[in-house]
Amino acid sequence: MALEITDANFDELVMKSDKPVIVDFWAEWCGPCRMIGPVIEEMANEYEGKAVIGKVNVDLNSTVSAQFNVRSIPTVLFIKNGEVVDKSVGAVPKANLVSKLEALL
């Protein structure tokens, strides 16, 4: 299951992770977010132990959303060693997200 990432735990779960991290910025009211939500959950199960995969609700966590200039959702950031190394904006096929993650493993 994807982790619930918040303003309060972002630094600990994401920036200090020794594994690659996928962060899905989303909101309840966002249609495209609901389309990729199940994909993020599948990937969280498939990559358990290899990568950290979580979700940030932009309506509840404005600090971290602003920190990464998230203007459109869904925005998926790929973070390694505390740095954003790739990103995806909008509803994209699972294969796109998987290939970006595989490049970090």
N, C-alpha and C positions, 0 to 999 in steps of 0.2 A: 504494500500500500504506500502511496506517495505520502511523504511527510508534510505536515502543515507547518509552513515556514512563516514566521511573523517578524515584525520589526525587532521584537525582543530577542528572538533566537537566531536571526539571520547570520550574524557574525560567527556564532558557535557552529551552526550546522553547515554553513556554506563556505565562508571565507577561511575557516580553519580546517576544512576537510582535507584528508590526505588522498581522497578519491575524486575523480571527476564528478561534477555536480550539474544536474539539469534543474533549472528553476522555471516553472510555468507561472507566469503572471496572468491572472484571470479574474473574472467577476461572475456572480450568479446570473446577472441579466444578459450576459454576452453569449449570443448564439454560437459563433465560431468556437468560443471557449468550451461550450458543452460538447462540440464535435470532437475536439482533441482531448478532452478530459479522460475518456476511457482509454485512449492510446497512452497517455501519461501513466495511468494506473497499470496498464499491461507492462509497460517498460519498467516500472518500479518493481514489479514482481520478477520480470525476466533478468534484470540486472542487479538484483539484491546481492549485496556483498561486493559488487564490482564498482558500483556508482551510487551516488546519493541523488535521489529524485524526489523533488518536492514541489509544492504549489504555494503561491503567495496570492491571497485575495487582495486585490488592489484597493477595494473599498475600505478594508479594515487595516491596511498596512501602507499608508501613504508615504512614510519616511523612506522605506527601502525602494518603493516604486519610483519616487522622485530621484533617489540617489543614482538609479540606473536609467534615468530619462525614459521610463516606460510611458509612451504616448498612445500606443495602440495595443489592444489586447485581442487575442492572446499573443504575448511575447514570451518566447522560450529562450532563456540564456544558458549558455554552456560555459561553465566556469571550471578552471583547473588551476590549482595552486593560488587561489584567491584572485585570479584575473579572468575577466570575460574574454574567451577566446573565439566564440562564435555566437550567433543568435539567429532566431527564426521568428518572423512576424506573420501572424495570420494562421488560419487553419491549413496545415500542410499534411501530406501523407506520412504515415508512420515511417516509411522507408527513409524519408528525408531526415527525420529526427534520429533514427537508428544509425544512419551513416555518419552523421555529425558526432554522435556519442562514440561510435566505434573508433573514430579517428583520434579520440582522446585516451582510449584505453591502452 
